């Protein structure tokens, strides 16, 4: 009962922080925007810490990924564009997640999972390619890493078939969607609701990945 209540309260706090950040973004309330973007990710990291039955290597890697993501949040929200440092922060965060998802798992190659991921990534990269200019190589590397993260999380779920591994898989797929939306908005065509879609899916992704430590 205590666990459930804490989870509900924590989820409510995370949701409120995320909504305050979004309100700040769309209503030009800069102090809300700047404070609650990293605070929301740190709240998710705190929930992850609480949920973990023990501080295993898996938990430490997930926490590292969340903290690196917080750093990426800070880089991406600065008034002067820090897109490359932000990209690198998230890239290393994804590597931490990949290592975590690979633990206690004999990796297999489920082509029913790999093939759609590669096809969707290739089609999406083709769509963006002409708009990427000097960002072609960084975006290609980043997309490759996040596709690998989605694949490994899927293999983990198929191999372990547990609630925790399902949460990780959901988080990785939602993260892929969030970053794809970010790339489209930044490099192809901006649209008003993009930031809301990006940030909601981003926090959902991190939330589900945090739940995978249960």
C-alpha positions in Angstrom: 0.0 0.0 0.0 2.8 2.4 0.9 4.5 1.7 -2.4 1.4 2.3 -4.4 0.6 5.6 -2.6 4.2 6.8 -3.1 4.1 5.9 -6.8 0.8 7.8 -7.2 2.0 10.9 -5.4 5.3 10.9 -7.3 3.5 10.5 -10.6 1.3 13.4 -9.7 4.3 15.6 -8.8 6.1 14.7 -12.0 2.9 15.5 -14.0 2.5 18.9 -12.3 6.2 19.8 -12.9 5.8 18.8 -16.6 2.7 20.8 -17.0 4.3 23.9 -15.4 7.2 23.6 -17.8 4.8 23.4 -20.8 2.8 26.3 -19.4 6.0 28.3 -19.2 7.0 27.3 -22.8 3.7 28.3 -24.4 2.9 31.3 -22.2 6.4 32.7 -22.3 6.9 32.4 -18.6 10.6 31.9 -18.7 11.2 31.1 -15.1 8.7 28.3 -15.2 10.2 27.0 -18.4 13.8 27.0 -17.1 13.1 25.7 -13.6 10.7 22.9 -14.4 12.3 21.3 -17.4 15.3 19.8 -15.4 13.2 19.6 -12.2 10.8 17.2 -14.0 13.6 14.9 -15.1 15.2 15.0 -11.7 11.8 14.1 -10.2 11.7 11.0 -12.4 15.3 10.2 -11.3 14.2 10.5 -7.7 11.3 8.1 -8.4 13.7 5.7 -10.0 15.9 5.8 -6.9 12.9 5.1 -4.7 11.5 2.3 -6.7 14.7 0.3 -7.0 14.7 -2.7 -4.6 18.5 -2.5 -4.5 21.1 -0.3 -6.1 22.3 -2.8 -8.7 24.4 -2.0 -11.8 21.2 -1.8 -13.8 19.8 0.8 -11.5 23.0 2.9 -11.5 23.1 2.9 -15.3 19.4 4.0 -15.5 20.1 6.8 -13.0 23.2 7.8 -15.0 21.0 8.0 -18.1 18.5 10.1 -16.3 21.1 12.5 -15.0 22.8 12.8 -18.4 19.3 13.5 -19.8 18.9 16.3 -17.3 22.2 17.8 -18.5 20.9 17.5 -22.0 17.7 19.2 -21.0 19.7 22.1 -19.7 21.8 22.4 -22.8 18.8 22.4 -25.1 16.8 25.0 -23.2 19.6 27.6 -23.0 18.9 30.9 -24.8 22.1 30.4 -26.9 21.8 27.2 -29.0 23.7 24.3 -27.4 22.2 21.6 -29.7 25.5 19.6 -30.1 26.3 19.4 -26.4 22.7 18.5 -25.7 22.8 15.9 -28.5 26.0 14.4 -27.0 24.5 14.3 -23.5 21.5 12.4 -24.7 23.7 10.2 -26.9 25.7 9.1 -23.9 22.5 8.7 -21.9 21.2 6.3 -24.6 24.5 4.3 -24.4 24.0 4.0 -20.7 20.5 2.7 -21.3 21.7 0.3 -24.0 24.3 -1.2 -21.6 21.6 -1.5 -18.9 19.1 -3.2 -21.2 21.8 -5.6 -22.3 22.5 -6.8 -18.8 21.5 -10.4 -17.8 20.5 -11.0 -21.3 21.8 -13.2 -24.1 21.1 -10.9 -27.1 19.3 -12.5 -30.0 18.2 -11.1 -33.3 14.5 -10.9 -33.6 14.1 -9.8 -37.2 10.4 -9.0 -36.8 11.6 -6.3 -34.4 14.8 -5.2 -36.1 13.4 -4.9 -39.7 10.6 -2.4 -38.9 13.0 -0.3 -36.8 15.6 -0.1 -39.6 13.0 0.6 -42.3 11.3 3.3 -40.3 14.7 4.9 -39.4 15.9 4.7 -43.0 12.7 6.3 -44.4 12.7 9.0 -41.8 16.4 9.8 -42.4 15.7 10.0 -46.1 12.9 12.5 -45.4 15.2 14.7 -43.3 18.4 14.2 -45.3 18.2 17.3 -47.6 17.5 19.6 -44.6 20.3 18.4 -42.3 23.2 20.2 -44.0 26.3 19.9 -41.7 24.2 17.9 -39.1 24.0 14.8 -41.3 26.7 12.8 -39.5 25.6 13.7 -35.9 21.9 13.0 -36.7 22.8 9.7 -38.4 24.9 8.6 -35.4 22.3 9.7 -32.9 19.5 8.0 -34.8 21.5 4.8 -35.0 22.1 4.7 -31.3 18.5 5.3 -30.4 17.3 2.6 -32.8 19.8 0.2 -31.2 18.4 1.2 -27.8 14.9 0.4 -29.0 16.0 -2.9 -30.4 17.9 -4.0 -27.3 15.0 -3.0 -25.1 12.7 -5.1 -27.3 15.1 -8.1 -27.1 15.2 -7.7 -23.3 11.4 -7.8 -23.1 11.2 -10.8 -25.4 13.9 -12.6 -23.4 12.7 -11.8 -19.9 9.0 -11.3 -20.4 8.6 -9.2 -17.3 6.7 -6.1 -16.4 10.0 -4.2 -15.8 11.4 -5.2 -19.2 8.1 -4.1 -20.8 8.3 -0.7 -19.2 11.8 -0.3 -20.6 10.6 -1.3 -24.1 7.7 1.1 -24.0 10.1 3.9 -22.8 12.5 3.2 -25.6 9.9 3.2 -28.3 8.3 6.4 -27.0 11.7 8.0 -26.8 12.2 7.1 -30.4 9.0 8.9 -31.3 9.9 11.9 -29.2 13.3 12.4 -30.9 11.8 11.8 -34.3 9.3 14.6 -33.7 12.1 16.9 -32.4 14.2 16.2 -35.5 11.2 16.9 -37.8 10.4 20.1 -36.1 14.0 21.3 -36.0 15.2 20.3 -39.4 12.1 19.9 -41.7 9.0 21.8 -40.7 8.1 23.6 -37.5 4.6 23.3 -36.1 3.0 25.0 -33.1 2.1 21.9 -31.1 5.5 20.2 -31.7 7.0 21.2 -28.4 4.0 19.8 -26.5 4.2 16.5 -28.3 8.0 16.3 -27.9 8.1 17.1 -24.2 5.1 15.0 -23.2 6.4 11.9 -25.0 9.9 12.6 -23.7 8.8 12.6 -20.0 6.6 9.6 -20.6 9.7 7.8 -22.1 11.9 8.6 -19.2 9.1 7.7 -16.7 8.6 4.2 -18.2 12.4 3.7 -18.3 12.6 4.7 -14.6 9.8 2.1 -13.9 12.0 -0.6 -15.4 14.1 -0.8 -12.2 11.1 -2.3 -10.3 
